[in-house]
């Protein structure tokens, strides 16, 4: 199938993404871009309030947004985050 538009080229409908640091500015914009392209997005961040806010922005775009508090320097946190995402 030939892509006709940029949106076709970057269509993420039916896909899921996890963005570490998604409560921040740069990664947060990446998370929103993924949602605009059709992906459901898990926002992983040490700052739980920031992750919740960004997840709400993802949901406002019509995608599923999940906020997960995680310290990315801790393997156990990352493993727990993965389990929460897969639920």
The first five atom37 places (N, CA, C, CB, O) and aatype in JSON, in Angstrom:
{
  "aatype": [20, 20, 20, 20, 20, 20, 20, 20, 20, 20, 20, 20, 20, 20, 20, 20, 20, 20, 20, 20, 20, 20, 20, 20, 20, 20, 20, 20, 20, 20, 20, 20, 20, 20, 20, 20, 20, 20, 20, 20, 20, 20, 20, 20, 20, 20, 20, 20, 20, 20, 20, 20, 20, 20, 20, 20, 20, 20, 20, 20, 20, 20, 20, 20, 20, 20, 20, 20, 20, 20, 20, 20, 20, 20, 20, 20, 20, 20, 20, 20, 20, 20, 20, 20, 20, 20, 20],
  "atom_mask": [
    [1, 1, 1, 1, 1],
    [1, 1, 1, 1, 1],
    [1, 1, 1, 1, 1],
    [1, 1, 1, 1, 1],
    [1, 1, 1, 1, 1],
    [1, 1, 1, 1, 1],
    [1, 1, 1, 1, 1],
    [1, 1, 1, 1, 1],
    [1, 1, 1, 1, 1],
    [1, 1, 1, 1, 1],
    [1, 1, 1, 1, 1],
    [1, 1, 1, 1, 1],
    [1, 1, 1, 1, 1],
    [1, 1, 1, 1, 1],
    [1, 1, 1, 1, 1],
    [1, 1, 1, 1, 1],
    [1, 1, 1, 1, 1],
    [1, 1, 1, 1, 1],
    [1, 1, 1, 1, 1],
    [1, 1, 1, 1, 1],
    [1, 1, 1, 1, 1],
    [1, 1, 1, 1, 1],
    [1, 1, 1, 1, 1],
    [1, 1, 1, 1, 1],
    [1, 1, 1, 1, 1],
    [1, 1, 1, 1, 1],
    [1, 1, 1, 1, 1],
    [1, 1, 1, 1, 1],
    [1, 1, 1, 1, 1],
    [1, 1, 1, 1, 1],
    [1, 1, 1, 1, 1],
    [1, 1, 1, 1, 1],
    [1, 1, 1, 1, 1],
    [1, 1, 1, 1, 1],
    [1, 1, 1, 1, 1],
    [1, 1, 1, 1, 1],
    [1, 1, 1, 1, 1],
    [1, 1, 1, 1, 1],
    [1, 1, 1, 1, 1],
    [1, 1, 1, 1, 1],
    [1, 1, 1, 1, 1],
    [1, 1, 1, 1, 1],
    [1, 1, 1, 1, 1],
    [1, 1, 1, 1, 1],
    [1, 1, 1, 1, 1],
    [1, 1, 1, 1, 1],
    [1, 1, 1, 1, 1],
    [1, 1, 1, 1, 1],
    [1, 1, 1, 1, 1],
    [1, 1, 1, 1, 1],
    [1, 1, 1, 1, 1],
    [1, 1, 1, 1, 1],
    [1, 1, 1, 1, 1],
    [1, 1, 1, 1, 1],
    [1, 1, 1, 1, 1],
    [1, 1, 1, 1, 1],
    [1, 1, 1, 1, 1],
    [1, 1, 1, 1, 1],
    [1, 1, 1, 1, 1],
    [1, 1, 1, 1, 1],
    [1, 1, 1, 1, 1],
    [1, 1, 1, 1, 1],
    [1, 1, 1, 1, 1],
    [1, 1, 1, 1, 1],
    [1, 1, 1, 1, 1],
    [1, 1, 1, 1, 1],
    [1, 1, 1, 1, 1],
    [1, 1, 1, 1, 1],
    [1, 1, 1, 1, 1],
    [1, 1, 1, 1, 1],
    [1, 1, 1, 1, 1],
    [1, 1, 1, 1, 1],
    [1, 1, 1, 1, 1],
    [1, 1, 1, 1, 1],
    [1, 1, 1, 1, 1],
    [1, 1, 1, 1, 1],
    [1, 1, 1, 1, 1],
    [1, 1, 1, 1, 1],
    [1, 1, 1, 1, 1],
    [1, 1, 1, 1, 1],
    [1, 1, 1, 1, 1],
    [1, 1, 1, 1, 1],
    [1, 1, 1, 1, 1],
    [1, 1, 1, 1, 1],
    [1, 1, 1, 1, 1],
    [1, 1, 1, 1, 1],
    [1, 1, 1, 1, 1]
  ],
  "atom_positions": [
    [[0.84, -1.18, 0.0], [0.0, 0.0, 0.0], [0.89, 1.24, 0.0], [-0.96, 0.0, 1.22], [1.84, 1.34, 0.77]],
    [[0.57, 2.15, -0.84], [1.36, 3.38, -0.95], [0.8, 4.45, -0.02], [1.38, 3.88, -2.42], [-0.41, 4.69, 0.0]],
    [[1.68, 5.1, 0.74], [1.26, 6.17, 1.64], [1.0, 7.43, 0.83], [2.33, 6.43, 2.75], [1.79, 7.79, -0.05]],
    [[-0.12, 8.09, 1.12], [-0.48, 9.29, 0.38], [-0.14, 10.57, 1.11], [-1.93, 9.27, 0.07], [0.05, 11.61, 0.48]],
    [[-0.07, 10.52, 2.43], [0.18, 11.72, 3.21], [1.23, 11.44, 4.28], [-1.13, 12.23, 3.87], [1.59, 10.28, 4.53]],
    [[1.71, 12.5, 4.88], [2.65, 12.35, 5.99], [1.99, 11.57, 7.12], [3.14, 13.73, 6.49], [2.63, 10.74, 7.76]],
    [[0.71, 11.84, 7.36], [-0.01, 11.12, 8.41], [-0.04, 9.62, 8.11], [-1.44, 11.67, 8.54], [0.06, 8.81, 9.03]],
    [[-0.19, 9.25, 6.84], [-0.17, 7.83, 6.48], [1.19, 7.21, 6.79], [-0.51, 7.65, 4.99], [1.27, 6.08, 7.27]],
    [[2.25, 7.95, 6.51], [3.59, 7.45, 6.74], [3.87, 7.2, 8.22], [4.61, 8.42, 6.19], [4.61, 6.28, 8.57]],
    [[3.27, 8.03, 9.08], [3.54, 7.96, 10.51], [2.33, 7.49, 11.31], [4.0, 9.3, 11.02], [2.22, 7.8, 12.49]],
    [[1.42, 6.77, 10.68], [0.22, 6.29, 11.35], [0.59, 5.24, 12.4], [-0.78, 5.7, 10.33], [1.19, 4.21, 12.09]],
    [[0.21, 5.52, 13.64], [0.48, 4.6, 14.75], [-0.8, 4.03, 15.34], [1.28, 5.3, 15.83], [-0.81, 3.55, 16.47]],
    [[-1.87, 4.09, 14.59], [-3.15, 3.56, 15.06], [-3.0, 2.11, 15.49], [-4.24, 3.68, 13.96], [-2.4, 1.3, 14.78]],
    [[-3.54, 1.79, 16.66], [-3.47, 0.44, 17.17], [-2.15, 0.1, 17.84], [-3.71, -0.52, 16.08], [-1.94, -1.04, 18.26]],
    [[-1.26, 1.06, 17.95], [0.05, 0.84, 18.57], [0.06, 1.49, 19.95], [1.19, 1.42, 17.69], [-0.81, 2.3, 20.28]],
    [[1.04, 1.11, 20.75], [1.23, 1.69, 22.08], [2.67, 2.15, 22.2], [0.87, 0.67, 23.21], [3.58, 1.58, 21.61]],
    [[2.86, 3.2, 22.99], [4.2, 3.75, 23.2], [4.37, 4.06, 24.68], [4.43, 5.02, 22.34], [3.41, 4.36, 25.38]],
    [[5.61, 3.99, 25.14], [5.97, 4.4, 26.5], [7.04, 5.47, 26.36], [6.47, 3.18, 27.38], [8.02, 5.29, 25.65]],
    [[6.84, 6.58, 27.06], [7.79, 7.7, 26.97], [8.33, 7.99, 28.36], [7.1, 8.96, 26.36], [7.62, 8.48, 29.23]],
    [[9.62, 7.69, 28.55], [10.27, 7.99, 29.82], [10.56, 9.49, 29.87], [11.59, 7.17, 30.0], [11.11, 10.06, 28.93]],
    [[10.19, 10.12, 30.99], [10.35, 11.57, 31.12], [9.22, 12.32, 30.44], [11.68, 12.0, 30.55], [9.34, 13.52, 30.18]],
    [[8.13, 11.62, 30.14], [7.01, 12.2, 29.4], [6.29, 13.33, 30.1], [6.05, 11.16, 29.09], [5.48, 14.02, 29.48]],
    [[6.56, 13.54, 31.38], [5.96, 14.67, 32.08], [6.71, 15.96, 31.83], [5.9, 14.39, 33.56], [6.21, 17.04, 32.14]],
    [[7.89, 15.86, 31.26], [8.71, 17.03, 30.98], [8.35, 17.67, 29.65], [10.18, 16.66, 30.98], [7.43, 17.23, 28.96]],
    [[9.08, 18.71, 29.3], [8.75, 19.5, 28.11], [9.04, 18.72, 26.82], [9.54, 20.8, 28.11], [8.12, 18.48, 26.04]],
    [[10.27, 18.35, 26.59], [10.64, 17.72, 25.32], [10.0, 16.35, 25.15], [12.16, 17.59, 25.23], [9.34, 16.1, 24.14]],
    [[10.18, 15.46, 26.12], [9.59, 14.13, 26.01], [8.06, 14.21, 26.03], [10.09, 13.23, 27.15], [7.38, 13.38, 25.42]],
    [[7.52, 15.2, 26.73], [6.08, 15.39, 26.76], [5.53, 15.72, 25.38], [5.7, 16.48, 27.74], [4.47, 15.22, 24.99]],
    [[6.24, 16.57, 24.65], [5.82, 16.9, 23.28], [5.93, 15.67, 22.38], [6.67, 18.06, 22.72], [5.11, 15.48, 21.49]],
    [[6.94, 14.86, 22.62], [7.06, 13.61, 21.86], [5.87, 12.7, 22.14], [8.39, 12.89, 22.2], [5.32, 12.09, 21.23]],
    [[5.49, 12.61, 23.41], [4.34, 11.79, 23.79], [3.07, 12.28, 23.09], [4.14, 11.81, 25.31], [2.29, 11.47, 22.58]],
    [[2.88, 13.59, 23.06], [1.69, 14.13, 22.39], [1.75, 13.87, 20.89], [1.57, 15.63, 22.66], [0.72, 13.6, 20.27]],
    [[2.93, 13.95, 20.3], [3.08, 13.66, 18.88], [2.72, 12.21, 18.57], [4.5, 13.95, 18.42], [2.06, 11.92, 17.56]],
    [[3.15, 11.3, 19.43], [2.8, 9.89, 19.26], [1.28, 9.7, 19.35], [3.51, 9.02, 20.32], [0.7, 8.94, 18.58]],
    [[0.65, 10.39, 20.29], [-0.8, 10.3, 20.44], [-1.51, 10.88, 19.22], [-1.27, 11.03, 21.71], [-2.49, 10.31, 18.74]],
    [[-1.03, 12.0, 18.72], [-1.63, 12.59, 17.51], [-1.51, 11.65, 16.32], [-0.97, 13.93, 17.18], [-2.35, 11.67, 15.42]],
    [[-0.47, 10.82, 16.3], [-0.28, 9.85, 15.23], [-1.11, 8.59, 15.45], [1.2, 9.49, 15.11], [-1.1, 7.69, 14.61]],
    [[-1.83, 8.52, 16.57], [-2.75, 7.41, 16.8], [-2.37, 6.43, 17.89], [-2.92, 6.68, 15.57], [-3.13, 5.5, 18.16]],
    [[-1.21, 6.6, 18.52], [-0.78, 5.65, 19.54], [-1.41, 5.95, 20.9], [0.75, 5.67, 19.67], [-1.69, 7.1, 21.23]],
    [[-1.63, 4.89, 21.68], [-1.93, 5.04, 23.09], [-0.57, 5.22, 23.77], [-2.74, 3.79, 23.68], [0.41, 4.59, 23.37]],
    [[-0.51, 6.08, 24.8], [0.79, 6.44, 25.35], [0.83, 6.31, 26.86], [1.15, 7.86, 24.95], [-0.02, 6.84, 27.57]],
    [[1.85, 5.59, 27.34], [2.14, 5.52, 28.77], [3.21, 6.57, 29.06], [2.62, 4.08, 29.2], [4.26, 6.6, 28.42]],
    [[2.93, 7.42, 30.03], [3.84, 8.48, 30.42], [4.56, 8.03, 31.69], [3.09, 9.84, 30.65], [3.95, 7.89, 32.75]],
    [[5.86, 7.79, 31.58], [6.68, 7.36, 32.71], [7.5, 8.55, 33.18], [7.6, 6.16, 32.32], [8.25, 9.14, 32.41]],
    [[7.35, 8.9, 34.45], [8.06, 10.05, 34.97], [8.21, 9.93, 36.48], [7.33, 11.36, 34.6], [7.37, 9.34, 37.16]],
    [[9.28, 10.5, 37.0], [9.51, 10.55, 38.44], [8.48, 11.46, 39.11], [10.93, 11.04, 38.75], [8.06, 11.22, 40.24]],
    [[8.07, 12.5, 38.38], [7.09, 13.46, 38.86], [5.69, 12.95, 38.49], [7.35, 14.89, 38.26], [5.24, 13.12, 37.36]],
    [[5.03, 12.34, 39.45], [3.73, 11.72, 39.18], [2.68, 12.72, 38.73], [3.25, 11.0, 40.41], [1.87, 12.42, 37.85]],
    [[2.68, 13.91, 39.32], [1.69, 14.93, 38.93], [1.88, 15.35, 37.48], [1.79, 16.15, 39.86], [0.9, 15.54, 36.75]],
    [[3.13, 15.51, 37.06], [3.41, 15.88, 35.67], [2.99, 14.76, 34.72], [4.91, 16.2, 35.49], [2.47, 15.03, 33.64]],
    [[3.23, 13.52, 35.13], [2.83, 12.39, 34.29], [1.31, 12.33, 34.16], [3.37, 11.06, 34.88], [0.79, 12.07, 33.08]],
    [[0.59, 12.56, 35.26], [-0.87, 12.57, 35.23], [-1.4, 13.66, 34.31], [-1.44, 12.77, 36.64], [-2.33, 13.43, 33.54]],
    [[-0.79, 14.84, 34.38], [-1.23, 15.95, 33.53], [-1.03, 15.61, 32.06], [-0.45, 17.24, 33.88], [-1.92, 15.84, 31.23]],
    [[0.13, 15.06, 31.73], [0.41, 14.72, 30.33], [-0.51, 13.58, 29.86], [1.89, 14.31, 30.15], [-0.98, 13.6, 28.72]],
    [[-0.77, 12.61, 30.72], [-1.67, 11.51, 30.36], [-3.07, 12.06, 30.07], [-1.73, 10.45, 31.48], [-3.76, 11.55, 29.18]],
    [[-3.49, 13.07, 30.81], [-4.79, 13.7, 30.55], [-4.79, 14.4, 29.2], [-5.14, 14.7, 31.67], [-5.8, 14.4, 28.49]],
    [[-3.67, 15.0, 28.83], [-3.56, 15.65, 27.52], [-3.63, 14.61, 26.4], [-2.24, 16.46, 27.42], [-4.23, 14.85, 25.35]],
    [[-3.01, 13.46, 26.62], [-3.09, 12.37, 25.65], [-4.54, 11.93, 25.51], [-2.18, 11.17, 26.08], [-5.03, 11.74, 24.39]],
    [[-5.24, 11.76, 26.62], [-6.64, 11.35, 26.6], [-7.51, 12.37, 25.89], [-7.15, 11.12, 28.02], [-8.47, 12.01, 25.21]],
    [[-7.19, 13.65, 26.05], [-7.96, 14.71, 25.38], [-7.82, 14.63, 23.86], [-7.5, 16.09, 25.87], [-8.65, 15.16, 23.13]],
    [[-6.78, 13.95, 23.39], [-6.59, 13.74, 21.95], [-7.31, 12.48, 21.47], [-5.09, 13.64, 21.63], [-7.22, 12.12, 20.29]],
    [[-8.03, 11.83, 22.38], [-8.8, 10.65, 22.01], [-8.03, 9.34, 22.1], [-9.31, 10.82, 20.64], [-8.48, 8.32, 21.6]],
    [[-6.88, 9.37, 22.73], [-6.07, 8.16, 22.89], [-6.05, 7.78, 24.36], [-4.61, 8.38, 22.36], [-6.41, 8.58, 25.22]],
    [[-5.65, 6.56, 24.66], [-5.51, 6.15, 26.06], [-4.18, 6.67, 26.58], [-5.6, 4.61, 26.21], [-3.13, 6.45, 25.97]],
    [[-4.24, 7.36, 27.71], [-3.03, 7.86, 28.36], [-2.92, 7.25, 29.75], [-3.05, 9.4, 28.45], [-3.89, 7.22, 30.51]],
    [[-1.74, 6.76, 30.08], [-1.51, 6.13, 31.38], [-0.31, 6.8, 32.02], [-1.28, 4.6, 31.25], [0.76, 6.89, 31.41]],
    [[-0.47, 7.27, 33.25], [0.64, 7.87, 33.99], [1.23, 6.82, 34.92], [0.18, 9.12, 34.79], [0.51, 6.15, 35.66]],
    [[2.55, 6.69, 34.88], [3.24, 5.74, 35.73], [4.42, 6.44, 36.39], [3.71, 4.5, 34.93], [5.31, 6.95, 35.7]],
    [[4.44, 6.47, 37.73], [5.58, 7.06, 38.43], [6.73, 6.07, 38.41], [5.21, 7.44, 39.9], [6.56, 4.91, 38.8]],
    [[7.88, 6.52, 37.95], [9.02, 5.63, 37.83], [10.33, 6.41, 38.01], [9.0, 4.92, 36.48], [10.47, 7.54, 37.55]],
    [[11.26, 5.77, 38.69], [12.64, 6.28, 38.75], [13.4, 5.44, 37.73], [13.27, 6.19, 40.23], [13.72, 4.28, 37.99]],
    [[13.7, 6.04, 36.59], [14.31, 5.29, 35.48], [15.7, 4.76, 35.8], [14.38, 6.17, 34.27], [16.24, 3.95, 35.05]],
    [[16.28, 5.19, 36.9], [17.59, 4.69, 37.31], [17.47, 3.39, 38.11], [18.33, 5.73, 38.15], [18.48, 2.77, 38.44]],
    [[16.25, 2.98, 38.4], [16.02, 1.78, 39.21], [15.35, 0.7, 38.37], [15.16, 2.11, 40.45], [14.22, 0.86, 37.91]],
    [[16.06, -0.39, 38.19], [15.56, -1.5, 37.39], [14.21, -2.0, 37.9], [16.57, -2.65, 37.38], [13.32, -2.29, 37.11]],
    [[14.06, -2.1, 39.2], [12.8, -2.58, 39.78], [11.63, -1.67, 39.41], [12.92, -2.69, 41.3], [10.53, -2.15, 39.14]],
    [[11.86, -0.35, 39.4], [10.82, 0.6, 39.0], [10.42, 0.38, 37.55], [11.3, 2.04, 39.21], [9.24, 0.4, 37.22]],
    [[11.41, 0.18, 36.7], [11.13, -0.03, 35.28], [10.37, -1.33, 35.05], [12.44, -0.03, 34.47], [9.45, -1.38, 34.23]],
    [[10.73, -2.37, 35.76], [10.03, -3.64, 35.64], [8.59, -3.51, 36.12], [10.75, -4.73, 36.42], [7.68, -4.06, 35.5]],
    [[8.39, -2.8, 37.23], [7.04, -2.58, 37.74], [6.21, -1.74, 36.77], [7.09, -1.89, 39.12], [5.02, -1.99, 36.58]],
    [[6.85, -0.75, 36.16], [6.15, 0.09, 35.17], [5.7, -0.75, 33.99], [7.07, 1.25, 34.69], [4.57, -0.6, 33.51]],
    [[6.57, -1.62, 33.52], [6.21, -2.49, 32.39], [5.01, -3.35, 32.75], [7.39, -3.38, 31.98], [4.09, -3.5, 31.94]],
    [[5.0, -3.9, 33.94], [3.86, -4.73, 34.37], [2.57, -3.91, 34.4], [4.12, -5.34, 35.77], [1.51, -4.39, 33.98]],
    [[2.65, -2.68, 34.88], [1.46, -1.82, 34.94], [0.96, -1.49, 33.53], [1.77, -0.51, 35.71], [-0.25, -1.47, 33.28]],
    [[1.89, -1.25, 32.62], [1.51, -0.93, 31.24], [0.82, -2.13, 30.59], [2.75, -0.51, 30.42], [-0.15, -1.97, 29.86]],
    [[1.32, -3.31, 30.85], [0.78, -4.52, 30.22], [-0.54, -4.99, 30.8], [1.77, -5.62, 30.33], [-1.19, -5.86, 30.22]],
    [[-0.96, -4.43, 31.93], [-2.22, -4.84, 32.57], [-3.42, -4.49, 31.71], [-2.37, -4.19, 33.93], [-4.56, -4.76, 32.1]]
  ]
}
